[in-house]
Every structure is written in C-alpha cells, then in structure tokens.
Amino acid sequence: MVGLVVVSHSERAAEGIVEVAAEMAGTTRIEPVGGDGRGGIGTVPDAIEDAIDAADDGEGVVVLVDLGSAVMNADVAVEMSDAEAVIADAPVLEGAVNAAVAATDPSATLDSVREQAEAARGMKKL
C-alpha cells in the first residue's frame, strides 16, 4: 500500500492534518513530521527521511508539504531515503485527504495517489 507523509513547519499542524486524513485512510500508513526538532517552527530533512522510511511498505510514499523550505527539506529527504517517494504539488490538508482515499484502492500506485493529491488544487470550497 502507498504510504503518506505530511510535512509541516508545525508539529501540531502535521499531527492534526494526519488526524483528519486518517479518517479516510483505512489501513494506509500516514506519518506526520514537523517542527525544527527543538520544539520550534521549521522542518528537518533527517526527520522527514525517517517518516518516509516509516511510511514505506515497498509501494512508495507520497509526501505532502506546507510551505517553501518544507519543499526543499522534503526534496533532500526523498533523495536520502531508500524508499521510492514523490512530493505532491498539492494543498497539504485537502491533498492529504484525497491521497488517503486514493491509497485505499487496492490497485493504487504511487502515481495514482500523487495525482489524486494534486487534484485537490482545483477544489472549490464555495
């Protein structure tokens, strides 16, 4: 099953997004990661790599990120990890929910889950 990682500058935000997405995820593995490792705001490549490795069961991992430097640090983490992982160009909450639903499909692939996460870019709320 394709795993998911949610990266936020805030540890609490990452955990909250995962809490929401997990409602739709079935048995999909979703790992939150956030903060600077010292209780502050930021992201750390090593922590993101650990989350990718924890979420991977051999089918790959879709990584969702919140802001600028999270993209850069997630990119570094994807390169460092032995897992096949991709970063979705998607809004983090809506993308995580879409990806969680997509990952429950028995025929889900890394590309199909990423595509569903990225489809959230066009979602209208009103």
N, C-alpha and C positions, 0 to 999 in steps of 0.2 A: 504494500500500500504506500502511496506517495505521502510523505510527511510534510509538515508545515513548520516554519519558524517565523515568529512575529518579533521584529526588532523595533524597539522604541527608545528614545532618549530617556524615557522614564520607565523604571522597572515596574511601577504600579500600572502604568498605561499598558505595557505589554501584557501583564497578567490579566488586566481587565478585558483587553481585546481577545485574548485566548479564552477567557471565561465565556464571552458571548459566542465566539466561533465554535467552541466545543459543544454548544447546544445542538449544533447541526452536524457534528463531525463523526458521530458513531464511534468507531474504534480508531479513527485516524489519530496519529500522534501529532500533537501540536505543542511546540516548545516556545515559551516566552523568554525573551532576553532583553535586558535594558539596563540603563544606568552605567555609570563610569567605573563600577567595581568598588567604589569607596562611599557609596550612599548618595552620590550626586547625579546630576543630569549628564548624559553622554552615552557613548557606545564604545565597546571594546572588541576588536577583531577576535581575540582568543576566546572570549565568552560566546561570541556568535558562532565560531567554529565548533565549540563544544555543543551548542544547541543543535547545529546542523547534524553533527555526528549522532546525537541522542535521538533525533527525529528520523534518522535514516534506517530503513529496514531492507535496503537494497533496491528499492524502486525509485529513489531520488527524493529530493526535498525542494519545495518551493519556499522562497524566503520573501517575506513582506516587510517593508521598511517604512518608517515615518518621514524623516527629513534628511536633507543634504548629506551630512557626514555619516549618517547611518548607511546610506547607499555606498559610500566609499569604504567604510569598515566592513560592510557585508560582502562587498566585492573582494576584499582582501581575504576574508574568512572563507568564501567559496573557493578561492584559489588554494588556500592552505588545506582545506578539507579533502579527504579521500572520497567523500560522498559525491555523487552527481547532484549538483544543486544549481538552481537558477533563481535570479531575482526577478520578481514580478513588478512591472511598471503599473502599479495599482494603488488606489487609496487603501490604506492599511486595514481599517475595520471592515469596510464593505468587501474588499478583496479577500480578506481572511475568511469571511463568511462564505462568499462564493467558492473559494478554494476548498473549504471544509466540506461543503455539499458535493462538489465535484469529486473530491478524493474518496467519497463513499461508494462511487460507482466501481463495480468490480473490474471494469475494463479501463479505468482511469490510467493515464500516463502522465509523466512529468509535463509534457507539452499541453495536454488537455487541461490539467489542473491549473497551470500557469495561464492559459488562455481564458479560463473562467474567472480567475482572479482579475485579470486585466479587463475583462468585460465590465467590471464594476466601474470603470472610468466613465462610462456613459449612463450610469444610473441616475434617473431623476428622482428627486425626493418630493416634489410637488407637482 
